[in-house]
Amino acid sequence: WDGPAPGARSEVFISQIPRDAYEDLLIPLFSSVGPLWEFRLMMNFSGQNRGFAYAKYGSPAVATDAIRLLHGHMLQPGFRLSVRRSTEKRHLCVGDLPAATRQEDLLQVLRVLTEGVERVSVKAGPGIEGVSAIVAFSSHHAASMAKKVLVEAFKKQFALTISVKWQSTLKPSPEEPLPPKKPSEGFLPSPVKPPRHILNSPRPSVLPPRLARPPSVPPGFCRAVGGPTAPQHPPPSRSSTTSYSSPVMLLHKMCEATGVGQPLYDMYYSHAGPDGFLYFTYKVCIPGITTAFKGLVMILPGSTAATTLEEAQRAAAQQVLQRVYNN
């Protein structure tokens, strides 16, 4: 990349992507319009693409050219791409805060728990349940990462259940109408999963959720919410679609059948790889077995810290099962 980092309105949102199309086909197509700063194809844990992606160019003018030239492009028979301007939202609405919350305390807390917080505006009054706040971030990426981790961070630090959602602050530009609608020919899920691929981002594409060691929090906010709670170890994962095919449940049933006691999981975040995978070390202790199982697993991050931790536990349980069966 040669030149400054792209500014606002330089990113396009691409949908209606066939599920068997990947970067080897998409990046050359979108690079044909102009040099790409980054390209993010959103993925399922299965390794299949989710039908949408983001492409960021060096300027809004090149992004406009991409919309004009590639919206409606037939990538495969029956699949016409939808290309439009990405909203790149940078504001979150944090709700259900305690009535005693002060703006300066909340700002300090948020800057400890996540990155890129620029300013906070606290709202309270008739029609507003509790206290809510509008939080402005330095970038859409920073706001996206905060949206993933703040609910779990507040629950873990303060035993407080808050709500976090996007705050819409941008209005469509009158000189730039939306692309014409076309019949849907693919599946368009909500853009919440992490990217598969990134080209020239100035920082890692995935920031680690803060799971292992809670950061210190300013005392002012602690007084407002009753003080931080003691760290709690998460219980073994139980998927919403519980079945014996889950490694966690298989290990649970095996321990139950042999009478050795239920496994206890200690998961510790290690680092994020350049390809977007998160690495966790684990220790699984089974009461009837003297030696603990230890190892390292790598996973793709989930939409929240809780789902990320559940995925890490599933990977750890799978490794434990493999060791047991191999022995």
C-alpha positions as CSV (number, residue, x, y, z in Angstrom):
1,W,0.0,0.0,0.0
2,D,1.3,3.4,-1.0
3,G,-0.3,6.5,0.5
4,P,-2.3,7.5,3.6
5,A,-4.8,5.3,5.4
6,P,-8.3,5.6,3.8
7,G,-10.8,8.0,5.3
8,A,-14.6,7.7,5.8
9,R,-16.9,6.5,3.1
10,S,-14.1,4.5,1.4
11,E,-15.6,1.1,2.2
12,V,-18.3,-0.9,0.3
13,F,-20.5,-3.7,1.6
14,I,-20.9,-6.7,-0.8
15,S,-23.7,-9.2,-0.5
16,Q,-25.3,-12.0,-2.5
17,I,-21.9,-13.8,-2.7
18,P,-22.2,-17.5,-3.6
19,R,-21.2,-19.7,-0.8
20,D,-18.4,-21.4,-2.8
21,A,-16.7,-18.1,-3.8
22,Y,-13.6,-17.0,-1.9
23,E,-10.8,-14.4,-2.0
24,D,-9.1,-15.9,-5.0
25,L,-12.1,-14.9,-7.1
26,L,-13.3,-11.8,-5.2
27,I,-10.1,-9.9,-4.5
28,P,-9.0,-9.7,-8.2
29,L,-12.5,-8.6,-9.2
30,F,-12.7,-5.8,-6.7
31,S,-9.0,-4.9,-7.2
32,S,-9.8,-4.3,-10.9
33,V,-11.6,-1.1,-9.8
34,G,-8.7,0.3,-7.8
35,P,-6.1,-0.7,-5.2
36,L,-7.6,-2.3,-2.1
37,W,-6.6,-1.3,1.4
38,E,-8.3,-4.4,2.9
39,F,-10.8,-7.1,2.0
40,R,-12.8,-8.9,4.6
41,L,-14.8,-12.0,3.7
42,M,-17.1,-13.0,6.6
43,M,-17.0,-16.7,7.6
44,N,-18.8,-19.4,9.5
45,F,-17.0,-21.6,11.9
46,S,-17.4,-24.4,9.4
47,G,-15.1,-22.6,7.0
48,Q,-17.9,-21.6,4.6
49,N,-18.4,-17.9,3.7
50,R,-21.5,-16.2,5.0
51,G,-22.5,-14.5,1.8
52,F,-21.1,-11.0,2.4
53,A,-17.8,-9.1,2.6
54,Y,-16.3,-5.6,3.0
55,A,-13.9,-4.0,0.6
56,K,-12.0,-0.7,1.5
57,Y,-10.4,1.5,-1.1
58,G,-8.1,4.4,-0.9
59,S,-10.8,7.1,-1.3
60,P,-14.6,7.6,-1.5
61,A,-14.3,8.2,-5.2
62,V,-12.9,4.7,-5.9
63,A,-15.6,3.2,-3.6
64,T,-18.2,5.0,-5.7
65,D,-16.7,3.5,-8.9
66,A,-16.9,0.0,-7.3
67,I,-20.6,0.5,-6.7
68,R,-21.2,1.8,-10.2
69,L,-19.2,-0.9,-11.9
70,L,-19.8,-4.0,-9.8
71,H,-23.3,-3.7,-8.4
72,G,-25.4,-6.3,-10.3
73,H,-22.2,-8.1,-11.6
74,M,-23.0,-11.8,-12.2
75,L,-20.3,-13.7,-10.4
76,Q,-21.9,-17.0,-11.1
77,P,-25.1,-18.0,-13.0
78,G,-28.0,-16.9,-10.7
79,F,-25.8,-14.8,-8.4
80,R,-25.6,-11.0,-9.0
81,L,-23.5,-9.1,-6.5
82,S,-25.1,-6.3,-4.4
83,V,-22.5,-3.6,-3.8
84,R,-23.3,-0.5,-1.8
85,R,-21.7,2.0,0.5
86,S,-20.8,0.6,3.9
87,T,-22.3,2.6,6.8
88,E,-19.2,2.3,9.0
89,K,-21.1,3.1,12.1
90,R,-18.9,4.4,15.0
91,H,-21.5,5.0,17.7
92,L,-22.9,2.5,20.2
93,C,-25.9,2.9,22.6
94,V,-25.1,1.4,26.0
95,G,-28.3,1.0,28.0
96,D,-29.6,-0.3,31.4
97,L,-26.8,1.5,33.3
98,P,-27.3,2.3,37.1
99,A,-29.1,5.6,37.9
100,A,-26.0,6.9,39.7
101,T,-23.7,6.5,36.7
102,R,-21.6,9.6,36.0
103,Q,-20.3,10.5,32.6
104,E,-16.7,10.9,33.5
105,D,-16.6,7.6,35.5
106,L,-18.2,5.7,32.6
107,L,-15.8,7.2,30.1
108,Q,-12.8,6.0,32.2
109,V,-14.3,2.5,32.6
110,L,-15.0,2.1,28.9
111,R,-11.4,3.1,28.1
112,V,-10.2,0.4,30.4
113,L,-12.5,-2.3,29.0
114,T,-12.1,-1.6,25.3
115,E,-10.1,0.5,22.8
116,G,-10.9,3.5,20.6
117,V,-13.4,5.3,22.9
118,E,-13.4,9.0,22.1
119,R,-16.3,10.4,24.0
120,V,-19.5,9.5,26.0
121,S,-22.8,11.2,26.3
122,V,-25.0,10.0,29.2
123,K,-28.8,10.3,28.9
124,A,-31.5,10.0,31.5
125,G,-35.1,11.2,31.9
126,P,-38.7,10.4,31.2
127,G,-39.1,7.5,28.9
128,I,-35.6,6.2,29.4
129,E,-35.3,3.1,31.6
130,G,-32.3,3.5,33.9
131,V,-29.4,5.5,32.3
132,S,-28.2,5.1,28.8
133,A,-25.1,6.5,27.0
134,I,-24.0,7.1,23.4
135,V,-20.4,6.1,23.0
136,A,-18.4,7.5,20.1
137,F,-15.4,5.4,18.8
138,S,-12.4,6.3,16.6
139,S,-13.4,3.8,13.9
140,H,-16.0,1.3,12.9
141,H,-13.6,-1.5,13.7
142,A,-13.1,-0.3,17.3
143,A,-16.9,0.0,17.8
144,S,-17.5,-3.5,16.4
145,M,-14.9,-5.0,18.8
146,A,-16.5,-3.1,21.7
147,K,-19.9,-4.4,20.8
148,K,-18.6,-7.9,21.0
149,V,-17.1,-7.7,24.5
150,L,-18.8,-5.0,26.6
151,V,-21.9,-7.0,27.7
152,E,-19.7,-9.8,29.1
153,A,-17.1,-7.4,30.5
154,F,-19.7,-5.5,32.6
155,K,-21.3,-8.8,33.7
156,K,-18.0,-10.1,34.8
157,Q,-16.6,-6.9,36.4
158,F,-19.8,-5.6,38.1
159,A,-22.4,-8.4,37.9
160,L,-24.4,-5.9,35.8
161,T,-26.4,-6.7,32.8
162,I,-26.3,-3.9,30.2
163,S,-27.5,-3.7,26.6
164,V,-25.3,-2.6,23.7
165,K,-26.6,-1.8,20.3
166,W,-25.7,0.3,17.3
167,Q,-26.7,3.9,17.4
168,S,-27.6,5.2,13.9
169,T,-26.2,8.7,13.4
170,L,-25.6,8.9,9.7
171,K,-28.1,9.9,7.1
172,P,-28.0,8.8,3.4
173,S,-26.2,11.4,1.2
174,P,-28.8,13.0,-1.1
175,E,-26.4,13.1,-4.0
176,E,-25.7,9.4,-3.7
177,P,-28.9,7.3,-4.0
178,L,-28.9,3.7,-2.9
179,P,-28.3,1.1,-5.7
180,P,-31.6,-0.3,-7.2
181,K,-33.0,-3.3,-5.4
182,K,-32.7,-6.6,-7.2
183,P,-34.4,-10.0,-6.5
184,S,-32.6,-11.8,-3.7
185,E,-30.5,-14.6,-5.0
186,G,-28.5,-15.4,-1.9
187,F,-28.5,-15.5,1.9
188,L,-27.7,-12.2,3.6
189,P,-27.0,-12.7,7.3
190,S,-26.2,-10.0,9.8
191,P,-22.6,-8.9,9.6
192,V,-21.4,-10.0,13.0
193,K,-18.8,-12.6,12.4
194,P,-15.1,-12.0,12.2
195,P,-13.2,-11.6,8.8
196,R,-11.4,-14.5,7.1
197,H,-8.9,-12.4,5.3
198,I,-7.4,-8.9,5.6
199,L,-4.8,-7.3,3.4
200,N,-3.1,-4.2,4.8
201,S,-4.7,-3.3,8.1
202,P,-2.5,-1.2,10.3
203,R,-3.4,-3.4,13.3
204,P,-4.5,-7.0,13.7
205,S,-7.9,-7.8,12.2
206,V,-9.1,-9.3,15.5
207,L,-8.6,-7.9,18.9
208,P,-8.7,-10.4,21.7
209,P,-11.7,-10.5,24.1
210,R,-10.7,-9.7,27.6
211,L,-11.4,-13.0,29.3
212,A,-8.4,-14.1,31.3
213,R,-7.5,-11.2,33.6
214,P,-10.1,-8.5,34.3
215,P,-8.5,-5.0,34.1
216,S,-8.5,-2.6,37.0
217,V,-11.5,-0.3,36.9
218,P,-11.7,3.2,38.3
219,P,-13.2,3.3,41.9
220,G,-15.8,6.0,41.0
221,F,-17.8,3.7,38.8
222,C,-17.4,0.8,41.2
223,R,-19.2,2.9,43.8
224,A,-22.0,3.6,41.4
225,V,-22.7,-0.1,40.7
226,G,-21.8,-1.5,44.1
227,G,-18.3,-2.6,43.5
228,P,-16.6,-5.2,41.3
229,T,-17.5,-8.8,41.9
230,A,-14.9,-11.5,42.5
231,P,-13.7,-13.2,39.3
232,Q,-15.9,-16.1,38.3
233,H,-14.8,-19.2,36.5
234,P,-17.2,-19.9,33.6
235,P,-19.1,-23.2,33.8
236,P,-18.6,-25.9,31.2
237,S,-20.1,-25.0,27.9
238,R,-23.6,-26.1,27.1
239,S,-24.6,-25.4,23.6
240,S,-28.2,-24.2,22.9
241,T,-28.4,-27.2,20.6
242,T,-27.1,-29.7,23.1
243,S,-26.4,-33.2,21.8
244,Y,-23.9,-36.0,22.3
245,S,-22.1,-34.8,19.2
246,S,-20.7,-31.9,21.2
247,P,-17.2,-32.7,22.5
248,V,-18.1,-31.0,25.8
249,M,-21.2,-33.2,26.2
250,L,-19.4,-36.3,25.1
251,L,-16.7,-35.7,27.8
252,H,-19.4,-35.0,30.3
253,K,-21.3,-38.2,29.6
254,M,-18.0,-40.3,29.6
255,C,-17.1,-38.9,33.0
256,E,-20.6,-39.5,34.3
257,A,-20.6,-43.1,33.1
258,T,-17.2,-43.9,34.7
259,G,-18.0,-42.1,37.9
260,V,-14.8,-40.0,37.9
261,G,-16.5,-36.6,38.5
262,Q,-17.2,-33.8,36.1
263,P,-14.4,-32.0,34.3
264,L,-13.4,-28.5,35.3
265,Y,-12.2,-26.1,32.6
266,D,-9.6,-23.4,33.1
267,M,-9.2,-21.4,29.8
268,Y,-6.6,-18.7,29.4
269,Y,-6.3,-16.3,26.4
270,S,-2.8,-16.6,24.8
271,H,-2.7,-14.4,21.7
272,A,-4.3,-13.6,18.3
273,G,-2.6,-15.0,15.2
274,P,-2.2,-12.9,12.0
275,D,-4.9,-14.9,10.3
276,G,-7.5,-13.9,12.8
277,F,-7.5,-17.1,14.9
278,L,-7.4,-16.8,18.7
279,Y,-5.2,-19.1,20.7
280,F,-6.1,-20.3,24.2
281,T,-4.2,-22.5,26.7
282,Y,-6.3,-24.8,28.8
283,K,-6.2,-27.0,31.8
284,V,-9.0,-29.6,32.3
285,C,-9.1,-31.3,35.7
286,I,-11.2,-34.4,36.2
287,P,-11.5,-35.3,39.9
288,G,-11.0,-39.0,39.5
289,I,-7.9,-38.5,37.4
290,T,-4.7,-37.3,39.1
291,T,-3.1,-35.7,36.1
292,A,-4.7,-32.6,34.5
293,F,-5.0,-32.3,30.8
294,K,-3.1,-29.3,29.4
295,G,-2.8,-28.0,25.9
296,L,-3.3,-25.2,23.3
297,V,-6.2,-24.7,21.0
298,M,-7.0,-22.2,18.2
299,I,-10.4,-21.0,17.3
300,L,-12.2,-18.2,15.3
301,P,-13.7,-15.6,17.7
302,G,-17.4,-15.6,18.3
303,S,-19.9,-12.7,18.3
304,T,-19.4,-12.3,22.1
305,A,-16.8,-13.2,24.7
306,A,-19.1,-15.9,26.0
307,T,-19.5,-17.7,22.7
308,T,-15.7,-17.4,22.1
309,L,-15.0,-19.0,25.4
310,E,-17.6,-21.8,24.7
311,E,-15.9,-22.5,21.4
312,A,-12.5,-22.7,23.1
313,Q,-14.0,-25.1,25.7
314,R,-15.3,-27.3,22.9
315,A,-11.9,-27.4,21.2
316,A,-10.3,-28.3,24.6
317,A,-12.8,-31.1,25.2
318,Q,-12.1,-32.5,21.8
319,Q,-8.4,-32.7,22.5
320,V,-9.0,-34.3,25.9
321,L,-11.3,-36.9,24.2
322,Q,-8.6,-37.7,21.6
323,R,-6.0,-38.2,24.3
324,V,-8.3,-40.5,26.3
325,Y,-9.2,-42.6,23.3
326,N,-5.5,-42.8,22.1
327,N,-4.5,-44.1,25.5
